């Protein structure tokens, strides 16, 4: 989930759409405390990490959850190998 509660719902909808179109991420707008947030499919979590890793400072990487999806026939990469 991307914490976008400070933005207007229309802005969050647009950002979610951009993530779909530009990065082929499965996203949708949900609510957290009745404010809009962008949710990213567990299927695309590792892809999101690969795209965003270089922009996340080391001190904040502990906030990222471990990968949750095991695709049939494919072993999930350990989080340590995805976050460098």
Phi, psi and omega in degrees: 000135174259125184281092183249026185299340182276358181256160175292151181302322179296324178291321179293319177301316180295316179297318178299316179297319179297319178297322177295310187287316186276329186239002179055041177263140175278107181230161173204163179265127176240190179235143172224115185054041178064021177242149184285136175226155176264127177253141181243132180303142175302330178299330184256008184299313181296323176297317177300317178300316181297320181289325189257349188308315184291346182260356182259121181291149184306322183296343182255353184295337178296340181284345181281130178288160177288154179303141185248349189254131170247111179283141181307126177079001181232125178281136177288140177287142177298147182303323182301325181283338180275328182254107183243000000 
